[in-house]
Structure formats: C-alpha cells, structure tokens
Amino acid sequence: MKARVHVMLKNGVLDPQGEAVRHALGAMGFDSVEGVRQGKVIDLDLAEGTTKDQVAEMCEKLLANTVIESYEIELG
Amino acid sequence: MKARVHVMLKNGVLDPQGEAVRHALGAMGFDSVEGVRQGKVIDLDLAEGTTKDQVAEMCEKLLANTVIESYEIELG
C-alpha cells in the first residue's frame, strides 16, 4: 500500500523558500502569482495493514518538525 | 484560486533524501516501510482566471528540473 504525506510550514511561519519562488516567478513575468508556500511531499511504500496511526507516529517522530510544520496523511 | 504542484524525482533517478528517510524510519523500528521517495510540494495563490497551461509553463521554466524531475498540477 501507499501513503502520501504533505509537510508544510504552519501558517504564520515565514517561508523564505516559497518567497524566493514567488519573487522569481514575478521577475519572469508570471504576474498572476500572489503567494507561494513550499513544502515537502513524502511518498511511502508500506506493508499491507499499516495503519494511519502508524504513519502519524512516523510524522510526529521524524518526518515533520511539529513545532513549525503541519502534516497531512493520505492513504491510497 | 489555488494550485498545488508536486515535483518528484523521476523513476530511476536516485533519491538519497528518500533513502535516508527510509533508513531512519527502519532504525526507529518502523519495519513496515518498504520504500520512500521525497519531493517538493508548491502551493500557489493565483489570480482568478490563471490557466493550467500557465502553471505548466511555470513548472517547465522554474519549478521543476524536467531532466530529472516530473511534476503534477492540481487546480483547486
């Protein structure tokens, strides 16, 4: 089975990487871009029967820094 | 309007970051993890009326290195 985890900086946490992308897109003429946030996506191949709770534990312990980052899990 | 872009290393391209995560999860006792690929997710705030083609152009020109990375666009 597969799981996809998104790890994003929480709202209110400055995102210099996203800001740099926004600035670069503007400089390239993409005027329609009003804001950019950049995060990580982690695709996991898991043994059958792995639960969402186990994936959440991986996020809490390793994949996300929950002080400044939030995560979302999609099992698929 | 919002768009979410996923940028992942193409299949066959080594992903040392994903491999490091897989190894770390294994060392922490998460034995159910068989493979990990790590990529980027970019959330764009766009002016109304921006087309998927325009977002694809941003990907081709800046957001992805299409030699080694593939991208997926979701408009939402």
Backbone of each chain as nested JSON, in Angstrom:
{
  "chains": [
    {"id": "A", "residues": [
      {"number": 1, "name": "MET", "atoms": {"N": [0.835, -1.197, 0.0], "CA": [0.0, 0.0, 0.0], "C": [0.874, 1.254, 0.0]}},
      {"number": 2, "name": "LYS", "atoms": {"N": [0.238, 2.344, -0.349], "CA": [0.973, 3.599, -0.471], "C": [0.398, 4.629, 0.5]}},
      {"number": 3, "name": "ALA", "atoms": {"N": [1.241, 5.524, 0.932], "CA": [0.754, 6.687, 1.669], "C": [1.514, 7.903, 1.162]}},
      {"number": 4, "name": "ARG", "atoms": {"N": [0.816, 9.013, 1.109], "CA": [1.464, 10.273, 0.741], "C": [1.324, 11.229, 1.912]}},
      {"number": 5, "name": "VAL", "atoms": {"N": [2.447, 11.804, 2.312], "CA": [2.454, 12.745, 3.436], "C": [2.89, 14.113, 2.914]}},
      {"number": 6, "name": "HIS", "atoms": {"N": [2.096, 15.129, 3.231], "CA": [2.489, 16.509, 2.938], "C": [2.952, 17.169, 4.223]}},
      {"number": 7, "name": "VAL", "atoms": {"N": [4.104, 17.779, 4.177], "CA": [4.613, 18.522, 5.334], "C": [4.78, 19.975, 4.91]}},
      {"number": 8, "name": "MET", "atoms": {"N": [4.006, 20.852, 5.539], "CA": [4.044, 22.277, 5.186], "C": [4.398, 23.09, 6.432]}},
      {"number": 9, "name": "LEU", "atoms": {"N": [5.05, 24.213, 6.228], "CA": [5.24, 25.143, 7.337], "C": [3.879, 25.652, 7.782]}},
      {"number": 10, "name": "LYS", "atoms": {"N": [3.689, 25.786, 9.087], "CA": [2.419, 26.294, 9.603], "C": [2.196, 27.73, 9.151]}},
      {"number": 11, "name": "ASN", "atoms": {"N": [0.929, 28.105, 9.077], "CA": [0.605, 29.499, 8.775], "C": [1.248, 30.397, 9.822]}},
      {"number": 12, "name": "GLY", "atoms": {"N": [1.815, 31.488, 9.365], "CA": [2.462, 32.404, 10.297], "C": [3.952, 32.168, 10.4]}},
      {"number": 13, "name": "VAL", "atoms": {"N": [4.415, 30.988, 9.984], "CA": [5.86, 30.739, 9.967], "C": [6.411, 31.231, 8.636]}},
      {"number": 14, "name": "LEU", "atoms": {"N": [7.413, 32.054, 8.682], "CA": [7.998, 32.597, 7.454], "C": [8.522, 31.468, 6.574]}},
      {"number": 15, "name": "ASP", "atoms": {"N": [8.304, 31.616, 5.278], "CA": [8.708, 30.591, 4.32], "C": [9.612, 31.239, 3.269]}},
      {"number": 16, "name": "PRO", "atoms": {"N": [10.897, 31.399, 3.587], "CA": [11.791, 32.115, 2.665], "C": [11.931, 31.419, 1.313]}},
      {"number": 17, "name": "GLN", "atoms": {"N": [11.82, 30.077, 1.313], "CA": [11.94, 29.341, 0.066], "C": [10.748, 29.667, -0.851]}},
      {"number": 18, "name": "GLY", "atoms": {"N": [9.554, 29.634, -0.266], "CA": [8.367, 29.987, -1.045], "C": [8.425, 31.426, -1.517]}},
      {"number": 19, "name": "GLU", "atoms": {"N": [8.928, 32.289, -0.652], "CA": [9.016, 33.708, -1.005], "C": [9.99, 33.91, -2.173]}},
      {"number": 20, "name": "ALA", "atoms": {"N": [11.081, 33.153, -2.16], "CA": [12.059, 33.247, -3.255], "C": [11.44, 32.777, -4.569]}},
      {"number": 21, "name": "VAL", "atoms": {"N": [10.631, 31.71, -4.499], "CA": [9.96, 31.22, -5.705], "C": [8.977, 32.271, -6.219]}},
      {"number": 22, "name": "ARG", "atoms": {"N": [8.214, 32.868, -5.305], "CA": [7.246, 33.897, -5.695], "C": [7.951, 35.051, -6.401]}},
      {"number": 23, "name": "HIS", "atoms": {"N": [9.062, 35.463, -5.819], "CA": [9.807, 36.583, -6.383], "C": [10.34, 36.231, -7.762]}},
      {"number": 24, "name": "ALA", "atoms": {"N": [10.875, 35.013, -7.896], "CA": [11.438, 34.593, -9.182], "C": [10.354, 34.505, -10.255]}},
      {"number": 25, "name": "LEU", "atoms": {"N": [9.185, 33.974, -9.882], "CA": [8.094, 33.875, -10.863], "C": [7.649, 35.271, -11.306]}},
      {"number": 26, "name": "GLY", "atoms": {"N": [7.566, 36.188, -10.339], "CA": [7.201, 37.561, -10.696], "C": [8.205, 38.176, -11.656]}},
      {"number": 27, "name": "ALA", "atoms": {"N": [9.478, 37.944, -11.381], "CA": [10.539, 38.516, -12.229], "C": [10.513, 37.911, -13.629]}},
      {"number": 28, "name": "MET", "atoms": {"N": [9.955, 36.697, -13.746], "CA": [9.862, 36.049, -15.057], "C": [8.584, 36.437, -15.794]}},
      {"number": 29, "name": "GLY", "atoms": {"N": [7.787, 37.303, -15.191], "CA": [6.608, 37.796, -15.889], "C": [5.315, 37.086, -15.518]}},
      {"number": 30, "name": "PHE", "atoms": {"N": [5.37, 36.174, -14.563], "CA": [4.138, 35.495, -14.137], "C": [3.454, 36.369, -13.08]}},
      {"number": 31, "name": "ASP", "atoms": {"N": [2.707, 37.361, -13.569], "CA": [2.128, 38.35, -12.668], "C": [0.935, 37.82, -11.891]}},
      {"number": 32, "name": "SER", "atoms": {"N": [0.421, 36.665, -12.282], "CA": [-0.783, 36.154, -11.634], "C": [-0.484, 35.447, -10.313]}},
      {"number": 33, "name": "VAL", "atoms": {"N": [0.799, 35.351, -9.961], "CA": [1.162, 34.618, -8.742], "C": [1.13, 35.562, -7.548]}},
      {"number": 34, "name": "GLU", "atoms": {"N": [0.239, 35.268, -6.599], "CA": [0.051, 36.167, -5.467], "C": [0.733, 35.655, -4.203]}},
      {"number": 35, "name": "GLY", "atoms": {"N": [0.976, 34.379, -4.149], "CA": [1.633, 33.832, -2.967], "C": [2.11, 32.43, -3.234]}},
      {"number": 36, "name": "VAL", "atoms": {"N": [3.188, 32.045, -2.57], "CA": [3.745, 30.704, -2.753], "C": [4.162, 30.162, -1.389]}},
      {"number": 37, "name": "ARG", "atoms": {"N": [3.772, 28.915, -1.119], "CA": [4.279, 28.212, 0.06], "C": [4.894, 26.921, -0.436]}},
      {"number": 38, "name": "GLN", "atoms": {"N": [6.079, 26.631, 0.025], "CA": [6.716, 25.389, -0.414], "C": [6.857, 24.421, 0.748]}},
      {"number": 39, "name": "GLY", "atoms": {"N": [6.597, 23.181, 0.474], "CA": [6.725, 22.148, 1.496], "C": [7.313, 20.881, 0.927]}},
      {"number": 40, "name": "LYS", "atoms": {"N": [7.197, 19.82, 1.705], "CA": [7.744, 18.527, 1.294], "C": [6.606, 17.55, 1.05]}},
      {"number": 41, "name": "VAL", "atoms": {"N": [6.817, 16.655, 0.114], "CA": [5.896, 15.531, -0.052], "C": [6.715, 14.252, 0.063]}},
      {"number": 42, "name": "ILE", "atoms": {"N": [6.205, 13.339, 0.852], "CA": [6.92, 12.09, 1.106], "C": [5.995, 10.936, 0.729]}},
      {"number": 43, "name": "ASP", "atoms": {"N": [6.396, 10.17, -0.277], "CA": [5.621, 9.004, -0.71], "C": [6.199, 7.763, -0.052]}},
      {"number": 44, "name": "LEU", "atoms": {"N": [5.355, 7.05, 0.674], "CA": [5.799, 5.865, 1.407], "C": [5.201, 4.614, 0.772]}},
      {"number": 45, "name": "ASP", "atoms": {"N": [6.041, 3.633, 0.527], "CA": [5.573, 2.274, 0.209], "C": [5.526, 1.506, 1.513]}},
      {"number": 46, "name": "LEU", "atoms": {"N": [4.352, 1.003, 1.852], "CA": [4.179, 0.396, 3.168], "C": [3.694, -1.036, 3.031]}},
      {"number": 47, "name": "ALA", "atoms": {"N": [4.022, -1.848, 4.013], "CA": [3.483, -3.215, 4.062], "C": [1.967, -3.134, 4.232]}},
      {"number": 48, "name": "GLU", "atoms": {"N": [1.258, -4.092, 3.65], "CA": [-0.202, -4.132, 3.805], "C": [-0.555, -4.159, 5.285]}},
      {"number": 49, "name": "GLY", "atoms": {"N": [-1.591, -3.43, 5.632], "CA": [-2.065, -3.458, 7.01], "C": [-1.5, -2.348, 7.878]}},
      {"number": 50, "name": "THR", "atoms": {"N": [-0.592, -1.548, 7.314], "CA": [-0.087, -0.408, 8.086], "C": [-1.233, 0.586, 8.294]}},
      {"number": 51, "name": "THR", "atoms": {"N": [-1.343, 1.08, 9.5], "CA": [-2.469, 1.972, 9.807], "C": [-2.056, 3.438, 9.686]}},
      {"number": 52, "name": "LYS", "atoms": {"N": [-3.08, 4.271, 9.562], "CA": [-2.838, 5.717, 9.505], "C": [-2.175, 6.194, 10.805]}},
      {"number": 53, "name": "ASP", "atoms": {"N": [-2.539, 5.567, 11.922], "CA": [-1.924, 5.941, 13.196], "C": [-0.417, 5.706, 13.183]}},
      {"number": 54, "name": "GLN", "atoms": {"N": [0.003, 4.602, 12.534], "CA": [1.442, 4.339, 12.456], "C": [2.145, 5.406, 11.612]}},
      {"number": 55, "name": "VAL", "atoms": {"N": [1.484, 5.806, 10.512], "CA": [2.078, 6.854, 9.672], "C": [2.133, 8.173, 10.448]}},
      {"number": 56, "name": "ALA", "atoms": {"N": [1.077, 8.444, 11.219], "CA": [1.069, 9.666, 12.03], "C": [2.228, 9.646, 13.032]}},
      {"number": 57, "name": "GLU", "atoms": {"N": [2.518, 8.47, 13.567], "CA": [3.63, 8.356, 14.513], "C": [4.957, 8.66, 13.8]}},
      {"number": 58, "name": "MET", "atoms": {"N": [5.093, 8.169, 12.553], "CA": [6.31, 8.49, 11.781], "C": [6.438, 10.001, 11.587]}},
      {"number": 59, "name": "CYS", "atoms": {"N": [5.301, 10.65, 11.32], "CA": [5.322, 12.104, 11.123], "C": [5.751, 12.817, 12.392]}},
      {"number": 60, "name": "GLU", "atoms": {"N": [5.142, 12.401, 13.503], "CA": [5.434, 13.071, 14.78], "C": [6.891, 12.892, 15.183]}},
      {"number": 61, "name": "LYS", "atoms": {"N": [7.42, 11.676, 14.894], "CA": [8.764, 11.369, 15.395], "C": [9.872, 11.76, 14.439]}},
      {"number": 62, "name": "LEU", "atoms": {"N": [9.595, 11.769, 13.14], "CA": [10.687, 12.008, 12.196], "C": [10.355, 12.963, 11.054]}},
      {"number": 63, "name": "LEU", "atoms": {"N": [9.2, 12.765, 10.409], "CA": [9.002, 13.425, 9.114], "C": [8.722, 14.923, 9.229]}},
      {"number": 64, "name": "ALA", "atoms": {"N": [8.056, 15.305, 10.305], "CA": [7.711, 16.72, 10.463], "C": [8.296, 17.261, 11.759]}},
      {"number": 65, "name": "ASN", "atoms": {"N": [8.658, 18.518, 11.737], "CA": [9.009, 19.232, 12.96], "C": [7.74, 19.94, 13.404]}},
      {"number": 66, "name": "THR", "atoms": {"N": [7.01, 19.315, 14.337], "CA": [5.653, 19.792, 14.633], "C": [5.617, 21.131, 15.367]}},
      {"number": 67, "name": "VAL", "atoms": {"N": [6.781, 21.644, 15.732], "CA": [6.799, 22.996, 16.298], "C": [6.439, 24.015, 15.213]}},
      {"number": 68, "name": "ILE", "atoms": {"N": [6.958, 23.786, 14.019], "CA": [6.744, 24.776, 12.948], "C": [6.06, 24.187, 11.719]}},
      {"number": 69, "name": "GLU", "atoms": {"N": [5.884, 22.869, 11.68], "CA": [5.321, 22.255, 10.483], "C": [4.051, 21.471, 10.821]}},
      {"number": 70, "name": "SER", "atoms": {"N": [3.125, 21.465, 9.877], "CA": [1.951, 20.605, 9.99], "C": [2.039, 19.53, 8.922]}},
      {"number": 71, "name": "TYR", "atoms": {"N": [1.311, 18.438, 9.137], "CA": [1.354, 17.365, 8.147], "C": [-0.048, 16.845, 7.856]}},
      {"number": 72, "name": "GLU", "atoms": {"N": [-0.186, 16.291, 6.658], "CA": [-1.44, 15.655, 6.236], "C": [-1.076, 14.301, 5.667]}},
      {"number": 73, "name": "ILE", "atoms": {"N": [-1.875, 13.314, 5.989], "CA": [-1.626, 11.948, 5.514], "C": [-2.762, 11.527, 4.594]}},
      {"number": 74, "name": "GLU", "atoms": {"N": [-2.417, 11.017, 3.414], "CA": [-3.415, 10.398, 2.524], "C": [-2.996, 8.949, 2.332]}},
      {"number": 75, "name": "LEU", "atoms": {"N": [-3.868, 8.04, 2.707], "CA": [-3.606, 6.632, 2.392], "C": [-4.228, 6.324, 1.033]}},
      {"number": 76, "name": "GLY", "atoms": {"N": [-3.497, 5.605, 0.211], "CA": [-4.047, 5.356, -1.13], "C": [-3.711, 3.965, -1.639]}}
    ]},
    {"id": "B", "residues": [
      {"number": 1, "name": "MET", "atoms": {"N": [-7.634, 31.902, -6.675], "CA": [-7.648, 30.458, -6.858], "C": [-6.324, 29.852, -6.422]}},
      {"number": 2, "name": "LYS", "atoms": {"N": [-6.371, 28.567, -6.19], "CA": [-5.184, 27.877, -5.67], "C": [-4.732, 26.816, -6.664]}},
      {"number": 3, "name": "ALA", "atoms": {"N": [-3.461, 26.56, -6.674], "CA": [-2.943, 25.404, -7.409], "C": [-1.906, 24.721, -6.524]}},
      {"number": 4, "name": "ARG", "atoms": {"N": [-1.867, 23.41, -6.619], "CA": [-0.85, 22.643, -5.889], "C": [-0.025, 21.895, -6.927]}},
      {"number": 5, "name": "VAL", "atoms": {"N": [1.284, 22.05, -6.828], "CA": [2.195, 21.374, -7.756], "C": [3.057, 20.397, -6.963]}},
      {"number": 6, "name": "HIS", "atoms": {"N": [3.103, 19.167, -7.426], "CA": [4.02, 18.175, -6.864], "C": [5.194, 18.005, -7.807]}},
      {"number": 7, "name": "VAL", "atoms": {"N": [6.389, 18.09, -7.288], "CA": [7.594, 17.854, -8.089], "C": [8.326, 16.674, -7.468]}},
      {"number": 8, "name": "MET", "atoms": {"N": [8.443, 15.599, -8.236], "CA": [9.093, 14.379, -7.739], "C": [10.243, 14.011, -8.676]}},
      {"number": 9, "name": "LEU", "atoms": {"N": [11.26, 13.389, -8.114], "CA": [12.296, 12.817, -8.956], "C": [11.683, 11.724, -9.816]}},
      {"number": 10, "name": "LYS", "atoms": {"N": [12.104, 11.655, -11.088], "CA": [11.575, 10.621, -11.966], "C": [11.994, 9.242, -11.464]}},
      {"number": 11, "name": "ASN", "atoms": {"N": [11.185, 8.247, -11.826], "CA": [11.572, 6.869, -11.513], "C": [12.92, 6.575, -12.148]}},
      {"number": 12, "name": "GLY", "atoms": {"N": [13.761, 5.901, -11.411], "CA": [15.08, 5.57, -11.94], "C": [16.141, 6.573, -11.516]}},
      {"number": 13, "name": "VAL", "atoms": {"N": [15.708, 7.753, -11.073], "CA": [16.682, 8.724, -10.563], "C": [16.875, 8.449, -9.076]}},
      {"number": 14, "name": "LEU", "atoms": {"N": [18.108, 8.29, -8.665], "CA": [18.388, 8.007, -7.252], "C": [17.878, 9.131, -6.367]}},
      {"number": 15, "name": "ASP", "atoms": {"N": [17.305, 8.762, -5.243], "CA": [16.727, 9.732, -4.317], "C": [17.383, 9.547, -2.954]}},
      {"number": 16, "name": "PRO", "atoms": {"N": [18.553, 10.112, -2.744], "CA": [19.28, 9.88, -1.492], "C": [18.533, 10.398, -0.276]}},
      {"number": 17, "name": "GLN", "atoms": {"N": [17.755, 11.459, -0.458], "CA": [16.993, 12.019, 0.657], "C": [15.917, 11.014, 1.11]}},
      {"number": 18, "name": "GLY", "atoms": {"N": [15.186, 10.474, 0.12], "CA": [14.18, 9.464, 0.443], "C": [14.812, 8.237, 1.072]}},
      {"number": 19, "name": "GLU", "atoms": {"N": [15.971, 7.859, 0.551], "CA": [16.664, 6.679, 1.065], "C": [17.087, 6.903, 2.522]}},
      {"number": 20, "name": "ALA", "atoms": {"N": [17.531, 8.111, 2.824], "CA": [17.921, 8.448, 4.199], "C": [16.72, 8.366, 5.132]}},
      {"number": 21, "name": "VAL", "atoms": {"N": [15.568, 8.832, 4.655], "CA": [14.353, 8.766, 5.481], "C": [13.963, 7.312, 5.709]}},
      {"number": 22, "name": "ARG", "atoms": {"N": [14.027, 6.498, 4.635], "CA": [13.677, 5.08, 4.767], "C": [14.568, 4.407, 5.811]}},
      {"number": 23, "name": "HIS", "atoms": {"N": [15.852, 4.695, 5.719], "CA": [16.813, 4.094, 6.638], "C": [16.536, 4.531, 8.079]}},
      {"number": 24, "name": "ALA", "atoms": {"N": [16.252, 5.812, 8.241], "CA": [15.99, 6.33, 9.594], "C": [14.722, 5.719, 10.171]}},
      {"number": 25, "name": "LEU", "atoms": {"N": [13.669, 5.6, 9.342], "CA": [12.42, 5.001, 9.831], "C": [12.659, 3.547, 10.237]}},
      {"number": 26, "name": "GLY", "atoms": {"N": [13.44, 2.823, 9.414], "CA": [13.756, 1.435, 9.755], "C": [14.494, 1.348, 11.081]}},
      {"number": 27, "name": "ALA", "atoms": {"N": [15.455, 2.241, 11.278], "CA": [16.244, 2.232, 12.511], "C": [15.394, 2.569, 13.724]}},
      {"number": 28, "name": "MET", "atoms": {"N": [14.282, 3.283, 13.496], "CA": [13.389, 3.645, 14.599], "C": [12.356, 2.563, 14.86]}},
      {"number": 29, "name": "GLY", "atoms": {"N": [12.417, 1.471, 14.112], "CA": [11.515, 0.364, 14.38], "C": [10.286, 0.306, 13.491]}},
      {"number": 30, "name": "PHE", "atoms": {"N": [10.186, 1.215, 12.52], "CA": [9.041, 1.179, 11.603], "C": [9.363, 0.194, 10.473]}},
      {"number": 31, "name": "ASP", "atoms": {"N": [9.146, -1.082, 10.753], "CA": [9.553, -2.126, 9.813], "C": [8.647, -2.23, 8.601]}},
      {"number": 32, "name": "SER", "atoms": {"N": [7.499, -1.574, 8.645], "CA": [6.543, -1.714, 7.548], "C": [6.876, -0.806, 6.363]}},
      {"number": 33, "name": "VAL", "atoms": {"N": [7.934, -0.002, 6.49], "CA": [8.27, 0.937, 5.419], "C": [9.185, 0.252, 4.413]}},
      {"number": 34, "name": "GLU", "atoms": {"N": [8.704, 0.124, 3.178], "CA": [9.452, -0.604, 2.151], "C": [10.163, 0.325, 1.171]}},
      {"number": 35, "name": "GLY", "atoms": {"N": [9.692, 1.537, 1.074], "CA": [10.344, 2.476, 0.163], "C": [9.864, 3.884, 0.441]}},
      {"number": 36, "name": "VAL", "atoms": {"N": [10.729, 4.857, 0.179], "CA": [10.381, 6.261, 0.407], "C": [10.908, 7.084, -0.762]}},
      {"number": 37, "name": "ARG", "atoms": {"N": [10.07, 7.95, -1.289], "CA": [10.523, 8.945, -2.27], "C": [10.121, 10.306, -1.72]}},
      {"number": 38, "name": "GLN", "atoms": {"N": [11.046, 11.24, -1.756], "CA": [10.725, 12.568, -1.244], "C": [10.747, 13.582, -2.361]}},
      {"number": 39, "name": "GLY", "atoms": {"N": [9.777, 14.449, -2.353], "CA": [9.716, 15.504, -3.368], "C": [9.278, 16.814, -2.76]}},
      {"number": 40, "name": "LYS", "atoms": {"N": [8.918, 17.732, -3.638], "CA": [8.511, 19.059, -3.196], "C": [7.035, 19.26, -3.494]}},
      {"number": 41, "name": "VAL", "atoms": {"N": [6.38, 20.021, -2.647], "CA": [5.024, 20.456, -2.956], "C": [5.018, 21.978, -2.906]}},
      {"number": 42, "name": "ILE", "atoms": {"N": [4.439, 22.574, -3.918], "CA": [4.424, 24.031, -4.025], "C": [2.973, 24.474, -4.145]}},
      {"number": 43, "name": "ASP", "atoms": {"N": [2.505, 25.227, -3.155], "CA": [1.136, 25.752, -3.168], "C": [1.166, 27.168, -3.687]}},
      {"number": 44, "name": "LEU", "atoms": {"N": [0.417, 27.403, -4.746], "CA": [0.403, 28.717, -5.392], "C": [-0.947, 29.388, -5.162]}},
      {"number": 45, "name": "ASP", "atoms": {"N": [-0.917, 30.654, -4.742], "CA": [-2.118, 31.512, -4.765], "C": [-2.077, 32.266, -6.073]}},
      {"number": 46, "name": "LEU", "atoms": {"N": [-3.119, 32.11, -6.875], "CA": [-3.092, 32.675, -8.217], "C": [-4.277, 33.604, -8.424]}},
      {"number": 47, "name": "ALA", "atoms": {"N": [-4.083, 34.578, -9.315], "CA": [-5.194, 35.444, -9.7], "C": [-6.251, 34.595, -10.402]}},
      {"number": 48, "name": "GLU", "atoms": {"N": [-7.52, 34.968, -10.227], "CA": [-8.608, 34.252, -10.903], "C": [-8.351, 34.244, -12.408]}},
      {"number": 49, "name": "GLY", "atoms": {"N": [-8.639, 33.124, -13.032], "CA": [-8.508, 33.056, -14.484], "C": [-7.169, 32.507, -14.955]}},
      {"number": 50, "name": "THR", "atoms": {"N": [-6.258, 32.238, -14.02], "CA": [-4.988, 31.63, -14.419], "C": [-5.26, 30.214, -14.925]}},
      {"number": 51, "name": "THR", "atoms": {"N": [-4.646, 29.858, -16.023], "CA": [-4.924, 28.551, -16.622], "C": [-3.886, 27.517, -16.196]}},
      {"number": 52, "name": "LYS", "atoms": {"N": [-4.28, 26.267, -16.373], "CA": [-3.357, 25.172, -16.069], "C": [-2.125, 25.262, -16.968]}},
      {"number": 53, "name": "ASP", "atoms": {"N": [-2.322, 25.723, -18.211], "CA": [-1.179, 25.883, -19.119], "C": [-0.151, 26.861, -18.562]}},
      {"number": 54, "name": "GLN", "atoms": {"N": [-0.646, 27.927, -17.949], "CA": [0.294, 28.898, -17.373], "C": [1.072, 28.281, -16.214]}},
      {"number": 55, "name": "VAL", "atoms": {"N": [0.383, 27.481, -15.406], "CA": [1.077, 26.827, -14.291], "C": [2.1, 25.824, -14.843]}},
      {"number": 56, "name": "ALA", "atoms": {"N": [1.722, 25.131, -15.923], "CA": [2.659, 24.181, -16.535], "C": [3.906, 24.913, -17.038]}},
      {"number": 57, "name": "GLU", "atoms": {"N": [3.704, 26.117, -17.559], "CA": [4.856, 26.903, -18.034], "C": [5.77, 27.278, -16.856]}},
      {"number": 58, "name": "MET", "atoms": {"N": [5.161, 27.612, -15.712], "CA": [5.972, 27.903, -14.508], "C": [6.792, 26.675, -14.118]}},
      {"number": 59, "name": "CYS", "atoms": {"N": [6.166, 25.51, -14.22], "CA": [6.868, 24.271, -13.86], "C": [8.038, 24.032, -14.802]}},
      {"number": 60, "name": "GLU", "atoms": {"N": [7.775, 24.182, -16.102], "CA": [8.814, 23.909, -17.101], "C": [9.988, 24.876, -16.95]}},
      {"number": 61, "name": "LYS", "atoms": {"N": [9.653, 26.14, -16.634], "CA": [10.702, 27.163, -16.626], "C": [11.406, 27.309, -15.289]}},
      {"number": 62, "name": "LEU", "atoms": {"N": [10.71, 27.016, -14.199], "CA": [11.33, 27.299, -12.898], "C": [11.159, 26.19, -11.857]}},
      {"number": 63, "name": "LEU", "atoms": {"N": [9.936, 25.683, -11.709], "CA": [9.654, 24.885, -10.515], "C": [10.268, 23.484, -10.563]}},
      {"number": 64, "name": "ALA", "atoms": {"N": [10.366, 22.92, -11.773], "CA": [10.907, 21.559, -11.888], "C": [12.117, 21.56, -12.809]}},
      {"number": 65, "name": "ASN", "atoms": {"N": [13.039, 20.687, -12.515], "CA": [14.137, 20.406, -13.438], "C": [13.699, 19.183, -14.241]}},
      {"number": 66, "name": "THR", "atoms": {"N": [13.163, 19.437, -15.426], "CA": [12.473, 18.355, -16.144], "C": [13.422, 17.288, -16.685]}},
      {"number": 67, "name": "VAL", "atoms": {"N": [14.719, 17.494, -16.55], "CA": [15.654, 16.419, -16.912], "C": [15.509, 15.251, -15.929]}},
      {"number": 68, "name": "ILE", "atoms": {"N": [15.37, 15.586, -14.661], "CA": [15.329, 14.529, -13.636], "C": [14.035, 14.527, -12.819]}},
      {"number": 69, "name": "GLU", "atoms": {"N": [13.201, 15.548, -13.001], "CA": [12.0, 15.634, -12.164], "C": [10.738, 15.663, -13.021]}},
      {"number": 70, "name": "SER", "atoms": {"N": [9.678, 15.088, -12.49], "CA": [8.37, 15.206, -13.126], "C": [7.478, 16.045, -12.221]}},
      {"number": 71, "name": "TYR", "atoms": {"N": [6.425, 16.598, -12.802], "CA": [5.529, 17.421, -11.989], "C": [4.08, 17.084, -12.302]}},
      {"number": 72, "name": "GLU", "atoms": {"N": [3.226, 17.335, -11.301], "CA": [1.773, 17.164, -11.437], "C": [1.127, 18.436, -10.917]}},
      {"number": 73, "name": "ILE", "atoms": {"N": [0.119, 18.886, -11.627], "CA": [-0.586, 20.114, -11.243], "C": [-2.02, 19.761, -10.857]}},
      {"number": 74, "name": "GLU", "atoms": {"N": [-2.452, 20.25, -9.689], "CA": [-3.868, 20.154, -9.304], "C": [-4.384, 21.568, -9.13]}},
      {"number": 75, "name": "LEU", "atoms": {"N": [-5.391, 21.93, -9.891], "CA": [-6.043, 23.223, -9.658], "C": [-7.185, 23.008, -8.679]}},
      {"number": 76, "name": "GLY", "atoms": {"N": [-7.303, 23.894, -7.715], "CA": [-8.371, 23.677, -6.712], "C": [-9.005, 24.972, -6.294]}}
    ]}
  ]
}
